[in-house]
Amino acid sequence: IKLSLAFLEITEFIYYCILLFFVKIKERKFYSIICDETTDESGVEQLCFTVRSVDNQFVVHEDVIGLYELTHQNAEHITDVIIDVLVRCDLDIKFCRGQGFDGAATMSGHLSGVSTRIKNLNPKAFFVHCNAHSLALALQDLTRESPSIASALSITNEILNFIKKSPK
């Protein structure tokens, strides 16, 4: 009984911490979403969901809400997952002021991409191409033009792979 009581107290504490976390985001009222797809080690496609908001002192907060499994990689399903996360977090889509994704057609397509679908739900949720992805694309172009940079990045990548695969 002592173990189960301690477990309940810890679970209740975690619940209140999570609740307080979302209350703080809601107090900031307006927010933006940043989403990126990634594949985990088991090959499962997941959506990393982040909320960015600004408090009354103009301090920017960027909070990772979680990773959510994607059973399909089409714009309709990804939009449904994003809306589901917002509903579960009690964040109203009408207070979303920005959305940041990569440049893939599924995410940023102007006809039926995720950004267009979100904008149809809230015209004030402006889409911005993710700066990190823009930098990655610029670096790809640079490596095509400069063999020495391509070689340096290749060596760095080989070192990282060696370290990752080495026994701990």
Buried (B, 14 or more C-beta within 10 A) or exposed (E): EEEEEEEEEEEEEEEEEEEEEBEEBBEBEEBBBBBBBEEEEEEEBBBBBBBBBBEEEEEEEEBEBEEBEBEEEEBEBBBBBBBEBBEEBEBEBEBBBBBBBBEBEBBBBEEBBBBBBBBEBBEEBBBBBBEEBEEEEEEEEEBEEEEEEBEEBEEEEEEEEEEEEEEE
